[in-house]
């Protein structure tokens, strides 16, 4: 019985990490993982889906006995390790720098086009 509650707590911790790190606000792991699909690597997504499929079975007392506990614990640890390694400040800074880089490129391209247009019209 201790492993049964362990899987349920692992699933609850995974849902909490998805909320904290990726901002996914769903009650079940299945819905959370489906919304976070694009933000997760393929291998992690597959492991999370293994957990999500086991989520419904873990809530049922007789079906819980059929679960492959070592596989589920390994999948949970792998997903939680990936989610725990996400640095929110670094992601925000990367987004901001990417936006700033795009804006700078657009301003340089506009300036070059403006300069070419002015030379073509004989204003320079």
N, C-alpha and C positions, 0 to 999 in steps of 0.2 A: 503493500500500500504506500510506502513512502515515495516510491518512484512515480506513482500516479499523480500525487499532488505536486511532485517536482515538475512534471511535464506541464501541468496547468499553471504553475507559477512561472515556468520558463516562457510559456506563451504570453502570460500577462506582462512579463518583463519586456518581451519582444514588442508587444503592442505599445508599451510605454516608451520604449526607445524610438519606435517609428513616429510617435507623436512628438517627442522632444527634438529629435534630430532632423526629421523630414517634414514635420508639420502636418502629418496625415491625421485627420480627426474622425476616425471610424471606431465603432465599438468592437467589431470582430477582426480577427487577424486576416481573414480572407479578404474582406473589403479594404483593409488598410494596405495589404500587399498589392492588391490590384491597382489601387490609386498610386502607389509608389513605384510601380513597375519601371517607369522610364528613368527613375533616379537610382535604381539598383543595378549592379552588374548581373549578368545572366546567371552565373553560378549561385550568387546569393539569392536571387529571385527564385530559382528552382528549390533551394533549400527552404526558403520561407514558405513556398507553396506546399512543400512536404509537411511543414508544421501546420499550415492552415487546413490541410485536409484532415489532419489528425485532431484538430481543435474540436470538431463536433463529436468525434468518437471519444475523446477524453472526458467529455461531460457526461457520457453515458456509462453507468457502472459495469455493465456486462461487456460492452464493446471496448472498454478501456483495457481489458485483459488481452485483447488481440493486437494491441499496438506494439510496434518494434521500438522499445524504450531506448536502447543504446543508439539507434539510428536517429531517433528524434532528439535526443540530448545532444548528439554531435551536430545535428543541423541547427539546433537552437544556439549552441555555443558559437558556431560559425557566423550565423546571422548577427548575433549580439556583438561579436568581436568586430565585425565590419561596421555596424552602426555605432559602436562605441568609439571607433577611430575617426569618425567624422567630426571635423572641427568647424563649428558654425561660423566663427569669426573669419576664418580663412575662406570659407565659401562666400561670405558676404563681400569680403575684400576682393576676391577674384571676380565676382559679378560687377562690382563697382569699377575695378580697373579695366575690365573688358568693355564696359559701357563707355568709359572715358577714352579708351583707345579708339573705339569706333567713332566717337564724336570728333576726336582729333583728326582722324583720317578724313572724315567728311569735310571738316573745315579746311584742311590742306588741299583737298581735291577741288573744293569750291574756289579757294584763292587762286589756284593754278588756272582753272577755267576762266575766272574773271580776268586774270592777267592776260591770258591768250586772247580773250574777247576784246580787251582794251587795245592790245597790240594790233589786232585785225582791223579795228575801227580807226586806228591811227591816233589814239588818245595818248599814247606813250611814245 
